[in-house]
Amino acid sequence: MDKEFIISYLKTRNYWWQTREVSAADKGIVRHEYLEKIREIEKLERIVCLSGIRRSGKTTILYQCIDHLLKNADAEPQKIVYAKVDDLLGKIDSIHDILNIYHELTGINPVEENVYILLDEIHVQKEWQLQLKYYLDAHAKCRFVVSGSSKTLLYKDASESLAGRIRFIDVFPLTFKEFLEFNGITLPKETIQVSIDNFKQIESAYFAVVTQKQRLSYLLNQYFDIGGYPEWFKIKDMEQWRRVLVDDYFSLILFRDIVSVFRVKDPLLLEKLVRDIAVFSTNRFSYKGLSERLGMDRETLKLYLYYLRSSMLISIADVYTYAKKAVEKREKKLYFCEEGLRRALTLDRDDGKSAKNVVAWHLIKRGYRSKVFFEPYYWKNKHEVDFIYDDSELVLPVEVKYREHPVSADTRGLIEFMHTFNLNQGIIVTKDMLKKEIIAGKEIIFIPLWLFLPLL
């Protein structure tokens, strides 16, 4: 343990001990959805864990949490402690070192006093879950809010030691609605808590925002290119941004959060796989075909896909069916996590593909509100449906036809799926069309993408 380094680090990083406020640069633009979730979980006296892909905004949300505590919880500045654990690798032996030195430095005992401990990138510390469990077992008064970049690894580590004592919040890059907010656009109340299977509510939302349609469409096209990483709003230069995405973000995610954490034996093969997925995102694949194309054995492919999914870099959709045993042999669909990064890696500017990828990730994020491990699906029989949304309360087929005038043939997959599973509603996401049609006794809602995304 390097005691002097830790003392200096805590004094420097926890500058609000003196200033009594969080700097505007650290605080950024508030993401209210996540702060509200943190406050709800904190009332239950659980450890709060933010999990999500690197640079999705977890650190900024932690700073926003600190700002909220300073302003609204009457917390003493010195009783709010922040540390980025990967800054301390090689300097500490365990989380206990941070709390013990904090105690010596401030005279405040976190076991006996209401101290908030915020630990960023905690997954890099071995046996972190056992170290936090120590404080829970000791009935310590301190509260923990932590973050990590590997969702599956965090769950695996915490599944036994912290079962029932930790709650996870999935943090995604900016949704399109948040992207609008970061651009100074606040949507009217008619767009809040809209049921995406209720045409009257959707129509009401449409008329509430239609005067801003051109602005929303412009920002949607920009969103395709930029993506949802919040740091864009500090850079705001497209050429520089693409370099940042590829040289910084992609390298950090791949080599720091996946290769080093999972000890990948062939990093170059993993990188080749990721770049291939970026090109073929939203397409169907089989393990056999993908392994042959990349020249890798099937078991290695499955293992690498598991690593990529656990780090929230990709998502994989199975065919929607009641016969779960048959799913393994059917083709699957791949979705790349973040459209701006995907475009930067591929230079692919196909708006139709971008629309499908963005819709998929917005629906996946919505699904995580209901299920800890939400599973995306698609449908393929005689016809195909891009996405089947199933959160136990709602099953809804969603087809993306990003053009001005979808045709009747575009509804065939929806109709087939709805008849097969005895459902009455389906959605076609369009470029600019809003209407409802009854086709073959089934209700089809056509909704423009610039409206659909903010409603999710």
C-alpha positions as CSV (number, residue, x, y, z in Angstrom):
1,M,0.0,0.0,0.0
2,D,1.3,3.5,-0.9
3,K,-0.1,5.5,1.9
4,E,1.2,8.9,0.9
5,F,-0.1,8.5,-2.6
6,I,-3.6,7.6,-1.3
7,I,-3.6,10.6,1.0
8,S,-2.7,13.0,-1.8
9,Y,-5.2,11.3,-4.1
10,L,-8.1,11.6,-1.7
11,K,-7.3,15.3,-1.0
12,T,-7.1,16.1,-4.7
13,R,-10.1,14.1,-6.0
14,N,-12.5,15.2,-3.2
15,Y,-12.0,18.9,-3.8
16,W,-15.6,19.6,-2.5
17,W,-14.3,19.1,1.0
18,Q,-12.9,22.6,0.6
19,T,-15.1,24.2,-2.1
20,R,-18.4,22.6,-0.9
21,E,-19.6,22.2,-4.5
22,V,-19.0,20.1,-7.6
23,S,-17.5,21.8,-10.6
24,A,-19.7,22.4,-13.6
25,A,-17.2,20.4,-15.8
26,D,-17.5,17.3,-13.6
27,K,-21.2,17.6,-13.1
28,G,-22.2,18.1,-16.8
29,I,-25.8,18.0,-17.8
30,V,-28.0,16.2,-15.3
31,R,-29.4,12.8,-16.3
32,H,-32.4,12.8,-14.0
33,E,-33.6,9.3,-14.8
34,Y,-30.5,7.7,-13.2
35,L,-30.4,10.1,-10.2
36,E,-34.0,9.2,-9.4
37,K,-33.1,5.5,-9.6
38,I,-30.2,6.0,-7.2
39,R,-32.3,7.8,-4.7
40,E,-35.0,5.1,-4.8
41,I,-32.5,2.3,-4.2
42,E,-30.7,4.3,-1.5
43,K,-33.9,4.4,0.6
44,L,-33.8,0.6,0.7
45,E,-30.3,0.7,2.3
46,R,-28.7,-1.3,-0.5
47,I,-25.4,-0.9,-2.4
48,V,-26.1,0.9,-5.6
49,C,-24.1,-0.3,-8.6
50,L,-24.0,1.5,-12.0
51,S,-23.1,-0.9,-14.8
52,G,-22.6,0.1,-18.4
53,I,-20.2,0.4,-21.3
54,R,-17.2,2.7,-20.7
55,R,-17.8,6.4,-21.3
56,S,-21.6,6.0,-21.2
57,G,-21.6,8.6,-18.4
58,K,-21.3,6.5,-15.2
59,T,-18.6,8.8,-13.7
60,T,-20.5,11.9,-14.4
61,I,-23.6,10.4,-12.8
62,L,-21.6,9.7,-9.7
63,Y,-20.5,13.4,-9.6
64,Q,-24.2,14.4,-10.1
65,C,-25.0,12.2,-7.1
66,I,-22.4,14.0,-5.1
67,D,-23.8,17.4,-6.2
68,H,-27.3,16.2,-5.1
69,L,-26.1,15.1,-1.7
70,L,-24.3,18.4,-1.1
71,K,-27.4,20.5,-2.1
72,N,-30.3,18.4,-0.9
73,A,-29.3,15.9,1.7
74,D,-27.5,18.2,4.2
75,A,-24.5,15.9,3.9
76,E,-21.2,17.3,5.2
77,P,-18.7,17.7,2.3
78,Q,-16.1,15.6,4.1
79,K,-18.6,12.8,4.5
80,I,-18.8,12.3,0.7
81,V,-15.8,10.3,-0.6
82,Y,-15.0,9.5,-4.2
83,A,-12.3,7.3,-5.6
84,K,-11.7,5.9,-9.1
85,V,-10.4,2.4,-8.3
86,D,-8.4,1.9,-11.4
87,D,-6.4,5.0,-10.5
88,L,-5.3,3.1,-7.4
89,L,-4.2,-0.2,-8.9
90,G,-0.9,-1.1,-7.4
91,K,-1.4,1.5,-4.7
92,I,-3.9,-0.3,-2.5
93,D,-4.4,-3.9,-1.4
94,S,-8.1,-3.6,-0.9
95,I,-11.0,-1.2,-0.5
96,H,-10.3,-1.2,3.2
97,D,-7.2,0.8,2.6
98,I,-9.2,3.7,1.1
99,L,-11.6,3.8,4.1
100,N,-8.9,3.4,6.7
101,I,-6.8,6.2,5.3
102,Y,-9.9,8.3,4.9
103,H,-10.6,7.7,8.6
104,E,-7.0,8.8,9.5
105,L,-7.1,11.8,7.2
106,T,-10.5,13.2,8.3
107,G,-11.1,11.7,11.8
108,I,-14.4,10.5,10.5
109,N,-15.1,6.8,11.0
110,P,-17.2,5.5,8.1
111,V,-18.3,2.5,10.2
112,E,-19.9,4.7,12.8
113,E,-21.0,7.8,10.8
114,N,-23.2,8.4,7.7
115,V,-20.6,8.6,5.1
116,Y,-21.2,8.2,1.3
117,I,-18.5,6.2,-0.4
118,L,-18.6,6.4,-4.2
119,L,-16.2,3.9,-5.9
120,D,-15.8,4.2,-9.7
121,E,-14.7,1.2,-11.9
122,I,-14.8,-1.1,-8.8
123,H,-14.7,-4.3,-10.9
124,V,-10.9,-3.9,-11.4
125,Q,-10.4,-4.6,-7.7
126,K,-10.1,-8.3,-6.9
127,E,-12.7,-9.6,-4.4
128,W,-14.4,-6.2,-4.2
129,Q,-17.7,-7.8,-3.3
130,L,-16.2,-9.5,-0.2
131,Q,-14.7,-6.3,0.9
132,L,-18.0,-4.4,0.7
133,K,-19.7,-7.4,2.4
134,Y,-17.5,-6.8,5.4
135,Y,-19.1,-3.4,6.0
136,L,-22.6,-4.7,5.5
137,D,-22.0,-7.6,8.0
138,A,-20.5,-5.1,10.5
139,H,-23.7,-3.0,10.2
140,A,-21.6,0.0,9.2
141,K,-23.5,3.3,8.7
142,C,-21.6,4.2,5.5
143,R,-23.4,3.9,2.1
144,F,-21.8,2.7,-1.1
145,V,-22.5,3.8,-4.7
146,V,-20.2,2.0,-7.1
147,S,-19.8,1.6,-10.8
148,G,-18.3,-1.0,-13.2
149,S,-17.9,-1.6,-17.0
150,S,-18.7,-5.3,-17.1
151,K,-22.3,-6.0,-16.3
152,T,-22.1,-9.8,-16.3
153,L,-18.8,-9.9,-14.3
154,L,-20.3,-7.6,-11.7
155,Y,-23.4,-9.8,-11.4
156,K,-21.2,-12.9,-11.2
157,D,-19.0,-11.4,-8.5
158,A,-22.0,-10.2,-6.4
159,S,-24.4,-13.1,-6.9
160,E,-23.4,-14.9,-3.7
161,S,-21.7,-12.5,-1.4
162,L,-24.1,-9.6,-1.9
163,A,-27.3,-11.4,-2.9
164,G,-30.3,-9.2,-1.9
165,R,-28.0,-6.4,-0.7
166,I,-27.0,-4.8,-4.0
167,R,-29.1,-3.2,-6.7
168,F,-27.9,-2.6,-10.3
169,I,-28.7,0.3,-12.6
170,D,-27.9,-0.2,-16.3
171,V,-26.3,3.0,-17.7
172,F,-26.5,3.5,-21.5
173,P,-25.1,6.2,-23.7
174,L,-27.6,9.0,-24.3
175,T,-30.9,8.0,-25.7
176,F,-32.3,10.3,-28.5
177,K,-34.5,12.0,-25.9
178,E,-31.5,12.8,-23.8
179,F,-29.6,13.9,-26.9
180,L,-32.4,16.3,-27.5
181,E,-32.3,17.6,-23.9
182,F,-28.5,18.0,-24.2
183,N,-29.2,20.2,-27.3
184,G,-31.6,22.3,-25.3
185,I,-34.9,20.8,-26.4
186,T,-37.4,19.9,-23.7
187,L,-40.3,17.8,-25.0
188,P,-43.9,18.6,-23.9
189,K,-45.7,16.6,-21.2
190,E,-47.7,14.8,-23.9
191,T,-44.6,12.7,-24.7
192,I,-44.1,11.5,-21.1
193,Q,-45.2,8.0,-20.1
194,V,-46.9,7.3,-23.5
195,S,-47.9,3.7,-24.1
196,I,-46.3,2.8,-27.4
197,D,-49.3,0.5,-28.2
198,N,-51.8,3.3,-27.7
199,F,-52.4,5.2,-30.9
200,K,-54.5,8.0,-29.3
201,Q,-51.6,8.8,-26.9
202,I,-49.0,8.6,-29.8
203,E,-51.2,10.9,-31.9
204,S,-51.5,13.4,-29.0
205,A,-47.7,13.4,-28.7
206,Y,-47.3,13.9,-32.4
207,F,-49.4,17.0,-32.5
208,A,-47.6,18.3,-29.4
209,V,-44.2,18.2,-31.2
210,V,-45.0,18.4,-34.9
211,T,-44.0,22.1,-35.1
212,Q,-40.5,21.0,-34.1
213,K,-40.4,18.2,-36.7
214,Q,-37.6,19.7,-38.9
215,R,-35.4,20.3,-35.9
216,L,-36.0,16.8,-34.5
217,S,-35.3,15.3,-37.9
218,Y,-32.0,17.3,-38.2
219,L,-30.9,16.2,-34.8
220,L,-31.8,12.6,-35.5
221,N,-29.5,12.6,-38.5
222,Q,-26.8,14.1,-36.3
223,Y,-27.5,11.4,-33.7
224,F,-26.8,8.7,-36.3
225,D,-23.3,10.2,-36.9
226,I,-22.4,11.3,-33.4
227,G,-24.1,8.6,-31.2
228,G,-24.9,8.9,-27.6
229,Y,-21.6,9.4,-25.8
230,P,-22.0,12.6,-23.7
231,E,-18.4,13.8,-24.3
232,W,-19.4,15.0,-27.8
233,F,-20.9,18.1,-26.2
234,K,-17.4,19.1,-25.0
235,I,-15.7,18.4,-28.3
236,K,-18.3,19.4,-31.0
237,D,-15.9,18.8,-33.9
238,M,-16.9,15.9,-36.2
239,E,-13.4,15.0,-37.5
240,Q,-11.9,15.1,-34.0
241,W,-14.9,13.2,-32.6
242,R,-14.4,10.2,-35.0
243,R,-10.8,10.0,-34.0
244,V,-11.7,10.0,-30.3
245,L,-14.3,7.3,-30.8
246,V,-11.9,4.9,-32.6
247,D,-8.6,5.8,-31.0
248,D,-9.8,6.3,-27.4
249,Y,-13.2,4.8,-26.8
250,F,-12.8,1.7,-28.9
251,S,-9.3,0.9,-27.6
252,L,-10.3,1.4,-24.0
253,I,-13.4,-0.7,-24.2
254,L,-11.7,-3.5,-26.1
255,F,-8.4,-3.7,-24.4
256,R,-9.0,-2.4,-20.9
257,D,-12.6,-3.6,-20.2
258,I,-12.5,-6.9,-22.2
259,V,-9.0,-8.1,-23.0
260,S,-7.5,-7.3,-19.6
261,V,-10.6,-8.2,-17.5
262,F,-11.3,-11.6,-19.2
263,R,-7.6,-12.3,-20.1
264,V,-8.3,-12.8,-23.8
265,K,-5.7,-14.9,-25.4
266,D,-5.9,-13.5,-29.0
267,P,-6.8,-9.7,-28.8
268,L,-6.3,-9.2,-32.5
269,L,-8.9,-11.9,-33.3
270,L,-11.3,-10.3,-30.9
271,E,-10.8,-6.9,-32.6
272,K,-11.4,-8.5,-36.0
273,L,-14.7,-10.0,-34.6
274,V,-15.8,-6.6,-33.3
275,R,-15.1,-4.8,-36.5
276,D,-17.0,-7.5,-38.4
277,I,-20.0,-7.2,-36.1
278,A,-19.9,-3.4,-36.6
279,V,-20.3,-4.0,-40.4
280,F,-22.9,-6.7,-40.2
281,S,-24.9,-5.2,-37.3
282,T,-28.7,-5.9,-37.5
283,N,-28.1,-8.9,-39.8
284,R,-28.7,-12.5,-39.0
285,F,-25.8,-14.9,-38.4
286,S,-25.1,-18.5,-37.5
287,Y,-22.2,-19.6,-35.3
288,K,-21.0,-21.9,-38.1
289,G,-21.1,-19.2,-40.8
290,L,-19.5,-16.5,-38.6
291,S,-16.7,-18.8,-37.3
292,E,-15.9,-19.8,-40.9
293,R,-15.8,-16.3,-42.2
294,L,-13.4,-15.2,-39.4
295,G,-11.4,-18.3,-39.4
296,M,-12.0,-19.1,-35.7
297,D,-13.4,-22.2,-34.0
298,R,-16.9,-22.1,-32.8
299,E,-16.3,-22.4,-29.1
300,T,-13.8,-19.5,-29.2
301,L,-16.4,-17.5,-31.1
302,K,-19.1,-18.1,-28.5
303,L,-16.7,-17.2,-25.7
304,Y,-15.7,-13.9,-27.3
305,L,-19.3,-13.1,-28.0
306,Y,-20.0,-13.7,-24.3
307,Y,-17.2,-11.2,-23.4
308,L,-18.6,-8.6,-25.8
309,R,-22.2,-9.0,-24.5
310,S,-21.0,-8.8,-20.8
311,S,-19.3,-5.6,-21.6
312,M,-22.5,-4.2,-23.2
313,L,-20.6,-3.7,-26.5
314,I,-23.1,-5.9,-28.4
315,S,-26.5,-7.5,-28.0
316,I,-27.6,-10.8,-29.6
317,A,-31.3,-11.5,-30.4
318,D,-32.7,-15.0,-30.7
319,V,-35.8,-16.0,-32.7
320,Y,-39.0,-15.5,-30.7
321,T,-40.5,-19.0,-30.2
322,Y,-42.2,-21.0,-27.5
323,A,-39.8,-23.9,-28.2
324,K,-36.8,-22.7,-26.4
325,K,-34.8,-25.9,-27.2
326,A,-35.0,-25.0,-30.9
327,V,-33.5,-21.5,-30.5
328,E,-29.8,-22.7,-30.3
329,K,-29.9,-24.0,-33.8
330,R,-31.6,-21.0,-35.4
331,E,-29.8,-18.0,-36.8
332,K,-29.4,-15.0,-34.4
333,K,-29.2,-11.3,-34.9
334,L,-26.3,-9.0,-33.9
335,Y,-26.7,-5.4,-32.7
336,F,-23.7,-3.1,-32.1
337,C,-24.0,-1.1,-28.9
338,E,-23.6,2.4,-30.1
339,E,-24.3,3.8,-33.5
340,G,-21.8,6.7,-33.5
341,L,-19.0,4.3,-32.7
342,R,-20.3,1.8,-35.3
343,R,-20.2,4.5,-38.0
344,A,-16.8,5.7,-37.0
345,L,-15.4,2.1,-37.2
346,T,-17.1,1.3,-40.6
347,L,-17.7,4.7,-42.3
348,D,-21.1,3.2,-43.1
349,R,-23.7,5.9,-43.6
350,D,-26.7,3.6,-44.4
351,D,-29.5,5.4,-42.6
352,G,-31.8,2.4,-42.9
353,K,-29.3,0.2,-41.0
354,S,-28.7,3.0,-38.4
355,A,-32.4,3.3,-37.8
356,K,-32.7,-0.4,-37.1
357,N,-29.7,-0.4,-34.8
358,V,-30.9,2.6,-32.9
359,V,-34.4,1.3,-32.5
360,A,-33.1,-2.0,-31.2
361,W,-31.0,-0.4,-28.5
362,H,-33.7,2.0,-27.4
363,L,-36.1,-1.0,-27.0
364,I,-33.4,-3.0,-25.2
365,K,-32.9,-0.1,-22.7
366,R,-36.6,0.1,-22.2
367,G,-36.7,-3.6,-21.5
368,Y,-34.1,-3.4,-18.8
369,R,-36.5,-1.2,-16.8
370,S,-38.6,-4.3,-16.4
371,K,-36.1,-7.2,-16.4
372,V,-32.6,-7.3,-15.0
373,F,-31.5,-9.4,-18.0
374,F,-33.8,-8.4,-20.7
375,E,-33.6,-10.5,-23.9
376,P,-34.2,-9.1,-27.4
377,Y,-35.8,-11.2,-30.0
378,Y,-36.7,-11.1,-33.7
379,W,-39.1,-13.2,-35.8
380,K,-38.3,-15.3,-38.8
381,N,-40.7,-17.7,-40.5
382,K,-42.0,-17.2,-44.1
383,H,-41.5,-13.5,-43.4
384,E,-39.5,-11.6,-40.8
385,V,-39.9,-8.9,-38.1
386,D,-37.0,-6.8,-37.0
387,F,-37.7,-6.8,-33.3
388,I,-40.0,-8.5,-30.8
389,Y,-40.3,-6.5,-27.6
390,D,-41.3,-8.8,-24.7
391,D,-41.1,-7.4,-21.1
392,S,-43.6,-9.9,-19.6
393,E,-46.3,-7.2,-19.6
394,L,-46.2,-6.2,-23.2
395,V,-45.4,-8.3,-26.3
396,L,-45.1,-6.0,-29.4
397,P,-43.6,-6.7,-32.8
398,V,-41.7,-3.7,-34.3
399,E,-40.6,-3.5,-37.9
400,V,-38.3,-0.6,-39.1
401,K,-38.9,0.7,-42.6
402,Y,-37.0,3.9,-42.7
403,R,-38.5,5.5,-45.8
404,E,-41.1,8.0,-46.7
405,H,-43.8,5.7,-47.8
406,P,-43.9,2.1,-46.6
407,V,-45.9,-0.3,-48.8
408,S,-48.4,-3.0,-47.9
409,A,-45.7,-5.7,-48.3
410,D,-43.9,-4.2,-45.3
411,T,-46.7,-5.4,-43.1
412,R,-46.5,-9.1,-44.0
413,G,-44.0,-10.1,-41.2
414,L,-46.1,-8.3,-38.6
415,I,-49.3,-9.9,-39.7
416,E,-47.8,-13.4,-39.8
417,F,-46.3,-12.9,-36.3
418,M,-49.6,-11.5,-34.8
419,H,-51.6,-14.3,-36.2
420,T,-49.1,-16.9,-34.9
421,F,-49.1,-15.5,-31.4
422,N,-52.7,-14.2,-31.3
423,L,-51.7,-10.5,-30.9
424,N,-53.7,-7.5,-32.1
425,Q,-51.1,-4.7,-32.5
426,G,-47.8,-4.1,-34.3
427,I,-45.6,-1.1,-35.1
428,I,-43.9,0.0,-38.3
429,V,-41.3,2.7,-37.7
430,T,-41.1,5.0,-40.7
431,K,-39.2,8.1,-41.7
432,D,-42.1,10.5,-41.5
433,M,-45.5,8.7,-41.6
434,L,-48.0,8.6,-38.7
435,K,-51.2,6.7,-39.2
436,K,-53.2,3.6,-38.0
437,E,-54.4,0.9,-40.3
438,I,-56.4,-2.3,-39.8
439,I,-55.0,-5.0,-42.0
440,A,-56.2,-8.6,-42.0
441,G,-58.0,-7.7,-38.7
442,K,-54.8,-6.5,-37.0
443,E,-54.0,-2.9,-35.9
444,I,-50.8,-1.5,-37.5
445,I,-49.4,1.7,-36.1
446,F,-47.1,3.6,-38.5
447,I,-44.9,6.1,-36.5
448,P,-42.0,8.3,-37.5
449,L,-38.6,7.5,-36.0
450,W,-38.1,11.0,-34.7
451,L,-41.2,10.6,-32.6
452,F,-40.9,6.9,-31.7
453,L,-37.5,7.1,-30.0
454,P,-38.4,9.9,-27.5
455,L,-41.5,7.9,-26.4
456,L,-39.5,4.9,-25.4
